[in-house]
Amino acid sequence: MLLKADLLARIKAGEVDTVFRRWKRSTVKAGGTLMTSAGLLAIDSIEPITLDEVTLPDVKRAGFGSLDEFRRWLDTMKDGDLCIIRLHYAGEDPRIALRNKRDLSAEELGEAHAALDRLDGKAPWTRAVLRLIAQHPGRLAEELAGEAGMDKAPFKSKVTKLKELGLTESLDVGYRISPRGETVLGQ
């Protein structure tokens, strides 16, 4: 579920706790979380709703000024079942604290290497990609992928897995290795 920056800011500030979506199939689950550029959102509930059931208090909680404004916005949405989603800001992206942690215990270091080994599976790639990013911070993903002998999309998918472990961070262009990633690589 994609949310615009201005809406994310209002959710983070507690001004908005409801969003509406038209879906063929839901991309989030009640009780789950959603990682966004503003931090972590908790999904409290998702309910199907008809347009006739939508109330003024509902649309106000979603940041609309009126039912007419909501309907105009809804007319711009794709086809699908209308859902009302209740959510709240649940805190900063936990990967930020993770990636900034440079001083790792022997146990944490072992867990990080075990996670890399699991990602490697039968074809090791994790440490080579980490070294490549460390050597070329801010370089285009397409260029890094070519140097790694991969297509861009699979390369980016692999880097996302490393990011989930707190080992890399995305820049406006390219990536850089995080302090945690430097420690894991032994730099």
N, C-alpha and C positions, 0 to 999 in steps of 0.2 A: 504494500500500500504506500504510494508516494504522497507525501504531503509537502506543500510549498513552505518556504522558509518563514514567511510572515505568519502562516497558520501555526507552524511549529513554535515560533516565539510566543504566540498567544497561549498555546497549550502549556508551554514551560512556565509562563507567568500565572497560570491558573485561570485565565480569562475564558478559555474554551475547554470543554470536556466532552464534546460530542462532534462526530463527523458523520457525514452521509456518503455512501458509495453505491454505485450501480455495479453489480458483479454478475458475471456468469458463474463464477465460483469464488469463494472468499479466499483472500491471500493471507489472512491472519485468523487466529483462534481466540475465543474468549479464554481468559486466564493466561494467555501468552504475553510475550513482549515484542516490541518492534524497535530495532536499533535505527536511529535517525541521526542526522547531522546535529541536532540539538540535544541529543542524549537518548536515554532509554524511555520508551513509552510502555505503560502497562495497559493491556486491552481488558477492560472490565466486562464488557458484554457486546454481543453482536446479535441483532434481532432483525428479521425481515419486517418490513413496514410498507404499507401502501401510502400513496401520496395523500389520500384522504385522511389517514391516521396521523400525519405529521402536524404537530401543533406549533403555535407561535413560541411557547417556551422551549420546545425542541430546537427550533431554528436559531433562537437567540443564544442557546447554549453552544451552538455550532458557529457563532460569530456573525450570523446574518441579522440585518436590521428588521426584516419583515418576511412574511410568507411569500410575497411577490418577488423579492430579491432572491430568496431560496429557489423558487420555481424557475426564474430566469437562469440561475446557475445550473439547476438540474437539467434544463433543456440543452445545455452544452455537453452533458455527459453521454457516454456511450450507452448502448442498450444493456440491459441486465436487470437483475432483481435489486430493488432498492433495499438497502440495509441502513440501520442506525447503529453506530458504534459509539459506545461510551468508553472513554479512556482517560488516563492521567499521566502526568510526567512522573517518572519513577527514578530519576537521577541521571548523573553523568554517565557517559559511555564507559563501562568498566575496563575496556581495553586501553583507555588512556592511562590510568594508574598502572595497569599491568605493563604496558610498553615503556613507561618511564622508570620502572624499577630496575636499577642497574645492579644492586647488591643482592645476589641470589644465594640462598643457602645451597648446600650440596644436594639436598633433597629436591629443591626447586629446579636446580640445574639438571639433575637426573630426570625429573619429570618432563622438562622441556626437550631434552634429547630423546626421551622415549616417545614423545608426541611427534617429533620429526621422523623418527624411525617408522612409526605407524603410517605417517603420510607417505613416506618413501615407498612402502610396500615392496614390490619386486624390482622397481626401477628407481634407484635413488636420484632425487632431484633437489631436495629441500636446501641442503647446504650450498650446493652450486648456485642456486637462485639467490640465496641470502648473500653469498660472496659477490655475485654480480651486482646486486643492488647496492651493497656496501661500496663497491668500487666505482659505481656510476650513479650517485644520488641525483634525482631530478631528471634523469634521462627518460625519453619517451618509452612507454611500455612496448611499442612496436619494435623499437630498436633493441631493447633488452631481450625481447622474445626471439628476435632473429639471432642475436648472439648466443642465446641458450638453445637454438635449434628447434624452436617451437613456434606455432602460430600465436597470434596476439591473444585471441579469446581464451585458449587453454592456459596460456601464461598468466593472464590476469586472474583467472580462477584460482590458480595455484598461489599467487601472491595474496589473494584474499584469505586463503587458508592460513598462510603465515601471519597475516594481520590479525586473525582471530586468536592466534597464540601470543599476540603482543610483540611480535618480532620485527614488524615493518609498519610504516605509516605512509598513507597516501599524501602526495603533495599536489599542488595545482597541476603540475606536469610531473609524471613519474612517481617514484617512491624514494624513501630513504630507510635505512636500517634504524631501528629504535635503540635506545640505550640497552634495553633487555636483549635485543637481537645481537648487539655488539658483545655482550657478556657471553651469550650462548655460543657465538662463533669464536670466542676467545680473543677478541680484539681489545 
